[in-house]
Amino acid sequence: GCQLFPNGTAHSFYEVNLNGTAFLSFHVPSATWERRWPGRDAVAAFAELELMKYPKTTRDLQHFLNTTCVDILRAQNAITGKQSSRSHTPLVLGLILGTFALLGMAVGIFLCTGGSC
């Protein structure tokens, strides 16, 4: 992902977690993968070596994170006129739909247990 700060600077990142622990990260300025797994793990070393075999892919990822991702955030900020933050629309929509579903279920149970069903 990427972050756009109020002063106009940006920070790009790409991290891979395994079971909630940092596994690998992509160092964007140098377009290299780095092991983050604690200790000397053969799987992390293997994954790092395999990912580094594809320089075009790592350059494409670097370009996406440094350019495309940041440009998308800047365009979004230009439209909204403010620094973007996480959208709460899906949460609110889910709560409203969930409330209606529970209300409908409660009315159905009331009607069926009241002998009208």
N, CA, C and O atoms as a MOPAC input file, in Angstrom:
PM7 MOZYME 1SCF
protein

 N      0.81600 1    -1.17800 1     0.00000 1
 C      0.00000 1     0.00000 1     0.00000 1
 C      0.86500 1     1.24900 1     0.00000 1
 O      2.08600 1     1.19400 1    -0.14800 1
 N      0.19600 1     2.35900 1     0.16900 1
 C      0.90300 1     3.62000 1     0.22800 1
 C      0.12800 1     4.58800 1     1.10700 1
 O     -1.08500 1     4.47100 1     1.28400 1
 N      0.86100 1     5.54000 1     1.64600 1
 C      0.27800 1     6.57600 1     2.48700 1
 C      0.70200 1     7.91400 1     1.92600 1
 O      1.83200 1     8.08800 1     1.47100 1
 N     -0.22700 1     8.85800 1     1.96700 1
 C      0.06400 1    10.21600 1     1.53600 1
 C     -0.06400 1    11.10400 1     2.75700 1
 O     -1.10500 1    11.12000 1     3.41200 1
 N      0.99300 1    11.84400 1     3.06600 1
 C      1.00900 1    12.69300 1     4.24900 1
 C      0.58500 1    14.11100 1     3.90600 1
 O      0.70400 1    14.52300 1     2.75200 1
 N      0.09000 1    14.86900 1     4.88400 1
 C     -0.37800 1    16.23400 1     4.61600 1
 C      0.67000 1    17.14400 1     3.97600 1
 O      0.31200 1    18.06900 1     3.24700 1
 N      1.95300 1    16.90000 1     4.23400 1
 C      2.99800 1    17.75400 1     3.64700 1
 C      3.32500 1    17.37000 1     2.20200 1
 O      4.22600 1    17.95300 1     1.59900 1
 N      2.59400 1    16.38800 1     1.63600 1
 C      2.77500 1    16.00200 1     0.24500 1
 C      3.69900 1    14.82800 1     0.02900 1
 O      3.77000 1    14.30400 1    -1.08300 1
 N      4.41600 1    14.39500 1     1.06200 1
 C      5.30200 1    13.24100 1     0.90600 1
 C      4.47600 1    11.95800 1     0.96700 1
 O      3.34000 1    11.94900 1     1.44100 1
 N      5.06600 1    10.89800 1     0.48500 1
 C      4.37400 1     9.61300 1     0.44500 1
 C      5.28000 1     8.51500 1     0.99100 1
 O      6.50600 1     8.62400 1     0.96000 1
 N      4.65900 1     7.47500 1     1.48300 1
 C      5.37700 1     6.29200 1     1.96300 1
 C      4.70000 1     5.07100 1     1.35000 1
 O      3.49400 1     4.88000 1     1.50600 1
 N      5.47400 1     4.25100 1     0.65600 1
 C      4.93900 1     3.04000 1     0.03700 1
 C      5.50100 1     1.81800 1     0.74200 1
 O      6.62900 1     1.83600 1     1.23500 1
 N      4.70900 1     0.76400 1     0.78500 1
 C      5.12900 1    -0.44400 1     1.50200 1
 C      4.42200 1    -1.65800 1     0.93600 1
 O      3.36500 1    -1.54300 1     0.31400 1
 N      5.01000 1    -2.81500 1     1.15400 1
 C      4.39300 1    -4.09000 1     0.81200 1
 C      4.94800 1    -5.10200 1     1.79200 1
 O      6.15800 1    -5.32200 1     1.84500 1
 N      4.08000 1    -5.71400 1     2.56100 1
 C      4.50200 1    -6.65700 1     3.59500 1
 C      3.71800 1    -7.95300 1     3.47600 1
 O      2.54100 1    -7.95300 1     3.11400 1
 N      4.37700 1    -9.04000 1     3.78200 1
 C      3.75000 1   -10.35300 1     3.78100 1
 C      3.83700 1   -10.89900 1     5.19900 1
 O      4.92200 1   -10.98500 1     5.77400 1
 N      2.68600 1   -11.26800 1     5.75900 1
 C      2.64800 1   -11.84500 1     7.10200 1
 C      2.25900 1   -13.31000 1     7.01200 1
 O      1.53100 1   -13.72000 1     6.10800 1
 N      2.74800 1   -14.08300 1     7.95100 1
 C      2.42900 1   -15.49400 1     8.04700 1
 C      2.03800 1   -15.77600 1     9.48600 1
 O      2.85400 1   -15.62600 1    10.39600 1
 N      0.80700 1   -16.17900 1     9.69200 1
 C      0.28700 1   -16.44100 1    11.03800 1
 C      0.47100 1   -15.23600 1    11.96600 1
 O      0.80500 1   -15.39400 1    13.14100 1
 N      0.25500 1   -14.05100 1    11.43600 1
 C      0.33000 1   -12.83400 1    12.23200 1
 C      1.74200 1   -12.32700 1    12.49800 1
 O      1.92300 1   -11.36200 1    13.24000 1
 N      2.73400 1   -12.96300 1    11.90500 1
 C      4.12400 1   -12.54600 1    12.10200 1
 C      4.69400 1   -12.06900 1    10.76900 1
 O      4.44300 1   -12.67000 1     9.72400 1
 N      5.46600 1   -10.98200 1    10.81800 1
 C      6.09100 1   -10.46500 1     9.59700 1
 C      6.95300 1   -11.56300 1     8.98200 1
 O      7.78700 1   -12.16700 1     9.65700 1
 N      6.73900 1   -11.81100 1     7.69300 1
 C      7.44300 1   -12.88000 1     6.98800 1
 C      8.44100 1   -12.28500 1     5.99600 1
 O      9.63900 1   -12.55700 1     6.07200 1
 N      7.94000 1   -11.47400 1     5.06700 1
 C      8.76400 1   -10.79600 1     4.07800 1
 C      8.26500 1    -9.36900 1     3.91700 1
 O      7.09300 1    -9.07900 1     4.15700 1
 N      9.15500 1    -8.49000 1     3.51300 1
 C      8.71700 1    -7.14500 1     3.15400 1
 C      9.45100 1    -6.73900 1     1.88800 1
 O     10.53800 1    -7.23400 1     1.58800 1
 N      8.83100 1    -5.82700 1     1.15400 1
 C      9.41300 1    -5.32900 1    -0.08100 1
 C      9.97900 1    -3.95500 1     0.20600 1
 O      9.24900 1    -3.03700 1     0.58000 1
 N     11.30100 1    -3.81500 1     0.02700 1
 C     11.95700 1    -2.52500 1     0.24200 1
 C     11.79800 1    -1.74000 1    -1.05400 1
 O     12.50200 1    -1.98400 1    -2.03400 1
 N     10.86300 1    -0.79500 1    -1.04400 1
 C     10.46000 1    -0.10300 1    -2.26900 1
 C     11.59000 1     0.68700 1    -2.92100 1
 O     11.75200 1     0.58000 1    -4.13700 1
 N     12.39000 1     1.48300 1    -2.18100 1
 C     13.43200 1     2.27000 1    -2.86500 1
 C     14.43000 1     1.43500 1    -3.67100 1
 O     14.87400 1     1.85800 1    -4.73700 1
 N     14.77700 1     0.26300 1    -3.16900 1
 C     15.76700 1    -0.56000 1    -3.88100 1
 C     15.14500 1    -1.71700 1    -4.65600 1
 O     15.86200 1    -2.46700 1    -5.31900 1
 N     13.82900 1    -1.87200 1    -4.58400 1
 C     13.10600 1    -2.96100 1    -5.26400 1
 C     13.67400 1    -4.32900 1    -4.89400 1
 O     13.95200 1    -5.16000 1    -5.75800 1
 N     13.83800 1    -4.54200 1    -3.59200 1
 C     14.35300 1    -5.82100 1    -3.11000 1
 C     13.43100 1    -6.38400 1    -2.03300 1
 O     12.73800 1    -5.64700 1    -1.33100 1
 N     13.44100 1    -7.69400 1    -1.92500 1
 C     12.67700 1    -8.37400 1    -0.88200 1
 C     13.58300 1    -8.60800 1     0.31000 1
 O     14.76900 1    -8.89700 1     0.14700 1
 N     13.03000 1    -8.48500 1     1.50900 1
 C     13.81400 1    -8.67900 1     2.72700 1
 C     13.08700 1    -9.64600 1     3.65400 1
 O     11.87100 1    -9.56900 1     3.82800 1
 N     13.85600 1   -10.55600 1     4.24500 1
 C     13.28800 1   -11.48300 1     5.22700 1
 C     12.98200 1   -10.73900 1     6.51700 1
 O     13.79800 1    -9.95100 1     6.99700 1
 N     11.81900 1   -10.98800 1     7.06800 1
 C     11.43000 1   -10.38000 1     8.32900 1
 C     11.18800 1   -11.43900 1     9.39800 1
 O     11.02700 1   -11.11300 1    10.57400 1
 N     11.16200 1   -12.70300 1     8.99200 1
 C     10.86600 1   -13.80400 1     9.90100 1
 C     11.94900 1   -13.88500 1    10.96100 1
 O     13.13600 1   -13.83000 1    10.64100 1
 N     11.55100 1   -14.01500 1    12.22800 1
 C     12.57100 1   -14.10200 1    13.28300 1
 C     13.43800 1   -15.35600 1    13.13300 1
 O     12.93900 1   -16.44300 1    12.84100 1
 N     14.69500 1   -15.18600 1    13.33100 1
 C     15.62700 1   -16.31800 1    13.24100 1
 C     15.99700 1   -16.62100 1    11.79400 1
 O     15.62400 1   -15.89100 1    10.87600 1
 N     16.72300 1   -17.68900 1    11.61200 1
 C     17.16000 1   -18.08800 1    10.27700 1
 C     16.22900 1   -19.18500 1     9.78400 1
 O     16.43400 1   -20.36200 1    10.07900 1
 N     15.21100 1   -18.79700 1     9.03600 1
 C     14.21700 1   -19.74800 1     8.56800 1
 C     14.47000 1   -20.09300 1     7.10200 1
 O     14.62500 1   -19.20500 1     6.26300 1
 N     14.50900 1   -21.37300 1     6.80800 1
 C     14.79600 1   -21.82300 1     5.44300 1
 C     13.68100 1   -21.43200 1     4.47500 1
 O     13.95500 1   -21.12200 1     3.31500 1
 N     12.43800 1   -21.44100 1     4.92800 1
 C     11.31700 1   -21.08900 1     4.05600 1
 C     11.38300 1   -19.61200 1     3.67700 1
 O     11.17900 1   -19.26200 1     2.51400 1
 N     11.66500 1   -18.74800 1     4.64300 1
 C     11.78000 1   -17.31300 1     4.36400 1
 C     12.94500 1   -17.04600 1     3.41200 1
 O     12.82800 1   -16.23000 1     2.49800 1
 N     14.06000 1   -17.72800 1     3.62500 1
 C     15.21500 1   -17.55000 1     2.74600 1
 C     14.88500 1   -18.01700 1     1.33100 1
 O     15.24800 1   -17.35800 1     0.35700 1
 N     14.20000 1   -19.14800 1     1.21900 1
 C     13.80200 1   -19.67000 1    -0.09300 1
 C     12.85300 1   -18.70400 1    -0.79700 1
 O     13.02100 1   -18.41400 1    -1.98100 1
 N     11.85200 1   -18.20600 1    -0.06200 1
 C     10.88800 1   -17.27400 1    -0.65500 1
 C     11.57900 1   -16.00400 1    -1.13300 1
 O     11.27900 1   -15.50400 1    -2.21700 1
 N     12.49600 1   -15.48100 1    -0.33700 1
 C     13.22900 1   -14.27200 1    -0.72600 1
 C     14.03000 1   -14.51100 1    -2.00300 1
 O     13.99200 1   -13.68600 1    -2.91500 1
 N     14.75100 1   -15.62300 1    -2.07900 1
 C     15.54500 1   -15.93200 1    -3.26500 1
 C     14.67600 1   -16.11200 1    -4.50700 1
 O     15.02000 1   -15.63700 1    -5.58900 1
 N     13.55200 1   -16.80000 1    -4.34100 1
 C     12.66000 1   -17.01900 1    -5.48000 1
 C     12.06000 1   -15.71400 1    -5.98400 1
 O     11.98800 1   -15.49600 1    -7.19300 1
 N     11.63100 1   -14.84500 1    -5.08000 1
 C     11.04500 1   -13.57000 1    -5.49300 1
 C     12.06700 1   -12.66800 1    -6.17200 1
 O     11.72000 1   -11.90800 1    -7.07600 1
 N     13.30800 1   -12.74500 1    -5.74900 1
 C     14.35500 1   -11.90500 1    -6.34300 1
 C     14.76800 1   -12.40500 1    -7.73400 1
 O     15.51800 1   -11.71900 1    -8.42800 1
 N     14.29700 1   -13.57600 1    -8.15200 1
 C     14.61600 1   -14.09500 1    -9.48400 1
 C     13.82600 1   -13.38500 1   -10.58600 1
 O     14.08900 1   -13.59900 1   -11.76900 1
 N     12.87000 1   -12.54900 1   -10.20900 1
 C     11.99300 1   -11.90600 1   -11.18100 1
 C     12.15400 1   -10.38500 1   -11.10800 1
 O     11.30200 1    -9.70000 1   -10.54100 1
 N     13.24400 1    -9.85100 1   -11.68000 1
 C     13.50700 1    -8.41200 1   -11.57200 1
 C     12.43500 1    -7.54600 1   -12.23500 1
 O     12.14500 1    -6.45000 1   -11.75500 1
 N     11.84200 1    -8.02700 1   -13.33500 1
 C     10.79500 1    -7.22300 1   -13.97000 1
 C      9.59000 1    -7.09700 1   -13.05000 1
 O      9.00100 1    -6.02100 1   -12.94500 1
 N      9.22400 1    -8.17000 1   -12.39200 1
 C      8.08800 1    -8.13400 1   -11.47000 1
 C      8.37100 1    -7.20700 1   -10.30100 1
 O      7.49600 1    -6.44300 1    -9.89300 1
 N      9.58500 1    -7.26200 1    -9.75600 1
 C      9.90100 1    -6.38300 1    -8.62800 1
 C      9.93900 1    -4.92600 1    -9.06700 1
 O      9.52900 1    -4.04500 1    -8.31200 1
 N     10.43100 1    -4.65500 1   -10.29000 1
 C     10.40400 1    -3.27500 1   -10.79600 1
 C      8.97500 1    -2.79900 1   -11.01800 1
 O      8.65000 1    -1.64500 1   -10.73900 1
 N      8.11000 1    -3.69800 1   -11.52700 1
 C      6.70900 1    -3.34200 1   -11.73200 1
 C      6.02600 1    -3.04000 1   -10.39900 1
 O      5.24500 1    -2.09500 1   -10.29300 1
 N      6.32600 1    -3.85100 1    -9.38500 1
 C      5.76200 1    -3.60700 1    -8.05700 1
 C      6.26700 1    -2.27800 1    -7.50300 1
 O      5.50200 1    -1.51100 1    -6.92000 1
 N      7.54000 1    -2.01400 1    -7.68500 1
 C      8.11900 1    -0.75400 1    -7.22600 1
 C      7.43000 1     0.43300 1    -7.91400 1
 O      7.08800 1     1.41800 1    -7.25800 1
 N      7.23200 1     0.34000 1    -9.21200 1
 C      6.57400 1     1.41100 1    -9.95800 1
 C      5.13500 1     1.59600 1    -9.48200 1
 O      4.67700 1     2.72400 1    -9.29500 1
 N      4.42600 1     0.48600 1    -9.28800 1
 C      3.04400 1     0.58500 1    -8.82700 1
 C      2.97500 1     1.28400 1    -7.46700 1
 O      2.16100 1     2.18700 1    -7.27400 1
 N      3.81900 1     0.87200 1    -6.53500 1
 C      3.77000 1     1.43800 1    -5.18800 1
 C      4.21900 1     2.89300 1    -5.15500 1
 O      3.63100 1     3.70600 1    -4.44200 1
 N      5.25700 1     3.23100 1    -5.92000 1
 C      5.78100 1     4.60000 1    -5.91100 1
 C      4.97400 1     5.57000 1    -6.75800 1
 O      4.90200 1     6.75700 1    -6.44200 1
 N      4.37100 1     5.08100 1    -7.82400 1
 C      3.72400 1     5.98500 1    -8.77700 1
 C      2.20700 1     5.80800 1    -8.80200 1
 O      1.46600 1     6.72400 1    -8.44600 1
 N      1.75400 1     4.64000 1    -9.21800 1
 C      0.31700 1     4.42200 1    -9.40200 1
 C     -0.45300 1     4.58200 1    -8.10700 1
 O     -1.44900 1     5.30400 1    -8.06300 1
 N     -0.01100 1     3.92400 1    -7.05800 1
 C     -0.69700 1     3.98600 1    -5.76600 1
 C     -0.76200 1     5.42100 1    -5.25000 1
 O     -1.81400 1     5.87300 1    -4.79700 1
 N      0.34800 1     6.13000 1    -5.31600 1
 C      0.40200 1     7.51700 1    -4.83300 1
 C     -0.46600 1     8.41900 1    -5.71000 1
 O     -1.15700 1     9.29900 1    -5.19500 1
 N     -0.43800 1     8.21100 1    -7.02700 1
 C     -1.27700 1     9.01400 1    -7.92300 1
 C     -2.75800 1     8.80700 1    -7.63800 1
 O     -3.53800 1     9.75700 1    -7.69800 1
 N     -3.15200 1     7.57700 1    -7.32900 1
 C     -4.55500 1     7.29000 1    -6.99400 1
 C     -4.95400 1     8.05500 1    -5.73000 1
 O     -6.02600 1     8.65700 1    -5.68100 1
 N     -4.09700 1     8.03300 1    -4.71500 1
 C     -4.40400 1     8.76400 1    -3.48300 1
 C     -4.48000 1    10.26700 1    -3.73300 1
 O     -5.36900 1    10.94000 1    -3.21000 1
 N     -3.55400 1    10.79500 1    -4.52900 1
 C     -3.57400 1    12.23900 1    -4.81900 1
 C     -4.84200 1    12.61700 1    -5.59100 1
 O     -5.43900 1    13.66000 1    -5.32300 1
 N     -5.25600 1    11.78100 1    -6.54200 1
 C     -6.47800 1    12.06100 1    -7.29700 1
 C     -7.69500 1    11.99600 1    -6.38800 1
 O     -8.60100 1    12.82200 1    -6.50000 1
 N     -7.72100 1    11.02000 1    -5.48900 1
 C     -8.83200 1    10.90100 1    -4.54400 1
 C     -8.88100 1    12.12000 1    -3.63100 1
 O     -9.96200 1    12.63100 1    -3.33900 1
 N     -7.73200 1    12.58800 1    -3.18100 1
 C     -7.68400 1    13.77300 1    -2.32800 1
 C     -8.15300 1    15.01300 1    -3.08100 1
 O     -8.80000 1    15.88700 1    -2.50300 1
 N     -7.82600 1    15.09000 1    -4.37200 1
 C     -8.25500 1    16.24000 1    -5.16400 1
 C     -9.77400 1    16.25700 1    -5.31600 1
 O    -10.38900 1    17.32300 1    -5.33900 1
 N    -10.37300 1    15.07700 1    -5.41700 1
 C    -11.83000 1    14.99600 1    -5.56800 1
 C    -12.52600 1    15.30600 1    -4.24900 1
 O    -13.48000 1    16.08400 1    -4.21100 1
 N    -12.04500 1    14.69400 1    -3.16500 1
 C    -12.70700 1    14.87600 1    -1.86700 1
 C    -12.28900 1    16.16400 1    -1.18100 1
 O    -13.01100 1    16.67500 1    -0.32500 1
 N    -11.13200 1    16.68900 1    -1.54700 1
 C    -10.65400 1    17.91700 1    -0.93500 1
 C    -10.10300 1    17.73700 1     0.45600 1
 O     -9.93300 1    18.71400 1     1.18500 1
 N     -9.82300 1    16.51600 1     0.83800 1
 C     -9.25800 1    16.26600 1     2.16500 1
 C     -8.37500 1    15.03100 1     2.11800 1
 O     -8.40300 1    14.25500 1     1.16300 1
 N     -7.60300 1    14.87300 1     3.15900 1
 C     -6.74800 1    13.69300 1     3.29700 1
 C     -7.64800 1    12.47500 1     3.45400 1
 O     -8.55600 1    12.48000 1     4.28600 1
 N     -7.40900 1    11.43900 1     2.67200 1
 C     -8.28100 1    10.27300 1     2.73000 1
 C     -8.02900 1     9.48200 1     4.00300 1
 O     -6.92600 1     9.46000 1     4.54800 1
 N     -9.07400 1     8.84700 1     4.44600 1
 C     -8.97100 1     7.94900 1     5.58100 1
 C     -9.76200 1     6.70000 1     5.24400 1
 O    -10.38800 1     6.62300 1     4.18700 1
 N     -9.73700 1     5.74700 1     6.11200 1
 C    -10.43600 1     4.50300 1     5.86400 1
 C    -11.93600 1     4.74900 1     5.78700 1
 O    -12.50800 1     5.45000 1     6.62200 1
 N    -12.55900 1     4.16800 1     4.78400 1
 C    -13.99100 1     4.36100 1     4.58500 1
 C    -14.78400 1     3.51800 1     5.58200 1
 O    -14.46800 1     2.35200 1     5.81600 1
 N    -15.80900 1     4.12200 1     6.16100 1
 C    -16.67200 1     3.41300 1     7.09800 1
 C    -17.99300 1     3.01300 1     6.44800 1
 O    -18.87200 1     2.47900 1     7.12400 1
 N    -18.14600 1     3.26100 1     5.15600 1
 C    -19.39500 1     2.96100 1     4.46200 1
 C    -19.76000 1     1.48300 1     4.53500 1
 O    -20.90900 1     1.18100 1     4.85500 1
 N    -18.84900 1     0.53500 1     4.25700 1
 C    -19.24100 1    -0.87400 1     4.34500 1
 C    -19.69400 1    -1.27100 1     5.75400 1
 O    -20.62200 1    -2.06700 1     5.90500 1
 N    -19.05500 1    -0.73000 1     6.76700 1
 C    -19.43600 1    -1.04900 1     8.14000 1
 C    -20.84000 1    -0.55500 1     8.44400 1
 O    -21.65400 1    -1.29500 1     8.99600 1
 N    -21.12700 1     0.69000 1     8.08800 1
 C    -22.44900 1     1.26500 1     8.35000 1
 C    -23.51500 1     0.50900 1     7.57000 1
 O    -24.57300 1     0.19200 1     8.11300 1
 N    -23.24600 1     0.21700 1     6.30300 1
 C    -24.19800 1    -0.52000 1     5.48900 1
 C    -24.45600 1    -1.91000 1     6.06900 1
 O    -25.60100 1    -2.36000 1     6.11700 1
 N    -23.41400 1    -2.57700 1     6.50100 1
 C    -23.56500 1    -3.89900 1     7.11600 1
 C    -24.38200 1    -3.85100 1     8.39100 1
 O    -25.21500 1    -4.72400 1     8.63300 1
 N    -24.14700 1    -2.83000 1     9.21200 1
 C    -24.93400 1    -2.69800 1    10.44600 1
 C    -26.41000 1    -2.44300 1    10.16000 1
 O    -27.28000 1    -2.99800 1    10.83100 1
 N    -26.69000 1    -1.60800 1     9.17000 1
 C    -28.09100 1    -1.32000 1     8.82000 1
 C    -28.77900 1    -2.56200 1     8.28400 1
 O    -29.88800 1    -2.88900 1     8.70700 1
 N    -28.12500 1    -3.26300 1     7.34600 1
 C    -28.72400 1    -4.47900 1     6.79000 1
 C    -28.88000 1    -5.55900 1     7.85800 1
 O    -29.88300 1    -6.27200 1     7.87800 1
 N    -27.91100 1    -5.67800 1     8.72600 1
 C    -28.00000 1    -6.65400 1     9.81500 1
 C    -29.14600 1    -6.34500 1    10.76000 1
 O    -29.83200 1    -7.25200 1    11.23100 1
 N    -29.35500 1    -5.05900 1    11.03700 1
 C    -30.46300 1    -4.65500 1    11.90600 1
 C    -31.79400 1    -5.01200 1    11.27600 1
 O    -32.68100 1    -5.53300 1    11.95200 1
 N    -31.94500 1    -4.73400 1     9.97200 1
 C    -33.19100 1    -5.08300 1     9.28800 1
 C    -33.40200 1    -6.60100 1     9.25700 1
 O    -34.53300 1    -7.06600 1     9.40300 1
 N    -32.34900 1    -7.36300 1     9.07400 1
 C    -32.46100 1    -8.82100 1     9.05300 1
 C    -32.89800 1    -9.34400 1    10.41200 1
 O    -33.76700 1   -10.21200 1    10.49500 1
 N    -32.30100 1    -8.82200 1    11.47800 1
 C    -32.70700 1    -9.24300 1    12.82200 1
 C    -34.13800 1    -8.83300 1    13.13800 1
 O    -34.89000 1    -9.59600 1    13.74500 1
 N    -34.51100 1    -7.63100 1    12.72400 1
 C    -35.87400 1    -7.16100 1    12.94000 1
 C    -36.87000 1    -8.04200 1    12.19500 1
 O    -37.90600 1    -8.40900 1    12.74800 1
 N    -36.56500 1    -8.38300 1    10.94900 1
 C    -37.43600 1    -9.26400 1    10.16900 1
 C    -37.55400 1   -10.64000 1    10.79300 1
 O    -38.63900 1   -11.22200 1    10.81800 1
 N    -36.44100 1   -11.16500 1    11.29700 1
 C    -36.47300 1   -12.46700 1    11.94300 1
 C    -37.29800 1   -12.41800 1    13.23400 1
 O    -38.05600 1   -13.34400 1    13.52400 1
 N    -37.15000 1   -11.34000 1    14.00400 1
 C    -37.91000 1   -11.20000 1    15.24400 1
 C    -39.41000 1   -11.10900 1    14.95700 1
 O    -40.21200 1   -11.72600 1    15.65800 1
 N    -39.78900 1   -10.35100 1    13.94200 1
 C    -41.20900 1   -10.23800 1    13.58300 1
 C    -41.73000 1   -11.58900 1    13.11300 1
 O    -42.84000 1   -11.97900 1    13.47300 1
 N    -40.95000 1   -12.30600 1    12.32100 1
 C    -41.36400 1   -13.64200 1    11.86000 1
 C    -41.56600 1   -14.60900 1    13.01200 1
 O    -42.55100 1   -15.34700 1    13.03900 1
 N    -40.64500 1   -14.61000 1    13.96200 1
 C    -40.77500 1   -15.48900 1    15.12700 1
 C    -42.00700 1   -15.10500 1    15.94400 1
 O    -42.75800 1   -15.96900 1    16.39700 1
 N    -42.20400 1   -13.81100 1    16.12400 1
 C    -43.36800 1   -13.33400 1    16.89300 1
 C    -44.65600 1   -13.78500 1    16.22100 1
 O    -45.56200 1   -14.27700 1    16.89300 1
 N    -44.75000 1   -13.62500 1    14.90700 1
 C    -45.96400 1   -13.98900 1    14.20400 1
 C    -46.19400 1   -15.50200 1    14.23300 1
 O    -47.32100 1   -15.96600 1    14.41000 1
 N    -45.10800 1   -16.26600 1    14.05700 1
 C    -45.24600 1   -17.72900 1    14.02300 1
 C    -45.55500 1   -18.29700 1    15.40500 1
 O    -46.32700 1   -19.25100 1    15.51100 1
 N    -44.98800 1   -17.75100 1    16.44000 1
 C    -45.25900 1   -18.27900 1    17.78800 1
 C    -46.57700 1   -17.74400 1    18.34700 1
 O    -47.11100 1   -18.29100 1    19.31200 1
 N    -47.09600 1   -16.68700 1    17.74900 1
 C    -48.36400 1   -16.11900 1    18.21600 1
 C    -49.56800 1   -16.80100 1    17.59300 1
 O    -50.70100 1   -16.40700 1    17.86800 1
 N    -49.35500 1   -17.81300 1    16.76200 1
 C    -50.44800 1   -18.55600 1    16.15900 1
 C    -50.93400 1   -17.98400 1    14.84600 1
 O    -51.90400 1   -18.49200 1    14.28300 1
 N    -50.28900 1   -16.93300 1    14.33300 1
 C    -50.74500 1   -16.34900 1    13.08400 1
 C    -50.03100 1   -16.93200 1    11.87300 1
 O    -50.31300 1   -16.52800 1    10.74600 1
 N    -49.13800 1   -17.84600 1    12.07200 1
 C    -48.31900 1   -18.34800 1    10.98700 1
 C    -48.84700 1   -19.67200 1    10.44800 1
 O    -48.26700 1   -20.23700 1     9.52200 1

